[in-house]
Amino acid sequence: MRARVKILEIAAVAIFAISIAGCPKETAAPSGGGGLASGGGGSSEGGGGSRQFKIAVIPKGTQASFWQSVKAGAEAAGNEEHVLIDWQGPNKEGDIMDQVNLVQTKITGKVDGIVLAACDAESLIKPAKDAASKGIPVVTIDSGLKDPDASLSYIATDNVEGGRKAAEQLAKEIGEKGKVGLMIFHKGAASSDDREKGFLEGINKYPNIKLVSTLEANDPAIAIDQVTNMLTANPDIVGIFAANEPNGIGAAQVLKQKKLGGKIKLVAYDSSPDEIKALEDGLIQATVVQDPFQMGYKGVKTVLKAIRKQPIGDKFINSGMTVVTKANLNTPEVQKLVNPTPGK
């Protein structure tokens, strides 16, 4: 009897084991998209297993109002396209090696595309080409590269024309005669060089105007020192063109301190709150206002076209500019430029 029970127990165990072995195993369902981008330019988007593209936007700096407007535009495009915007610039504005290293870091991190405002027109050529060789498209904004083939498209103000417009406005302000000074911000950066070129072309049309000083700064504190030096060496200067935001702010401060506002005419570039306040106070007579929001917005949109293998079209995309004075400051068109919003 005991032997029979033992046999039945063994048989039951065997049947149970066979039943387990015969059951199919459950497999985890594949997860959907929405994670951080991790691959190069050949990734896919859309469909059940897709992921978000990741676009690195690398400006020349991050603190100035101009760059914050670029960021707002890039993020607006990112929200529309459901892509991730990786915003990072040099710790110090215009630091070439820091920006070179940043581009290489983004390449190593395998972002899907790069939108770059180059600190230097030559030094960033190789990093941009390195990205392209890894299948990561590069679009430049604001300041481009001397090798036009290093980026797929360049989105910027026509800075040569901006310099010419500044010269024309300054000539008008000073009655087309007298000595003037020029504050550039980075020799070798395309935007600075182009503004200088345009200003020289414009001012040379006026035989009674003489450019007596060209100095460089890219920080309001340094600009204060340089403009002070300019006026000390040339006390009969009647006009100054400050070719970017920090120089415009610094120059306006000097004129305020020396009680020279309105006596020495100042034409600036860009539209930070400090510059607009100086315009309202009569320290700045005019400023050439770019559209940095559109640079960031169109930069992201354009690099996405490249990622998606869509035609880009123009090699150069003009983001536009407007000469702003007290007379047109409060018009709706100008207010949209000086107070950009993500919903623009």
Buried (B, 14 or more C-beta within 10 A) or exposed (E): EEEEEEEEEEEEEEEEEEEEEEEEEEEEEEEEBEEEBEBBBEBEBEEEEBBBBBBBBBBBBBEBBBBBBBBBBBBBBBEEBEBBBBBBBBEEBBBBEBBBEBBBEBBEEBBBBBBBBBBBBBBBBBBBBBBBEEBBBBBBBBBBBBBEEBBBBBBBBBBBBBBBBBBBBBBBBBEBEBBBBBBBBBEBBBBBBBBBBBBBBBBEEBEEBEBBBBBBBBBBEBBBBBBBEBBEEBEEBBBBBBBBBBBBBBBBBBBBEEEBBBEBBBBBBBBBEBBBEBBEBBBBBBBBBBBBBBBBBBBBBBBBBBBEEEEBEEEEBBBBBBBBBEEEBEEEEBEBBBEBEBEB
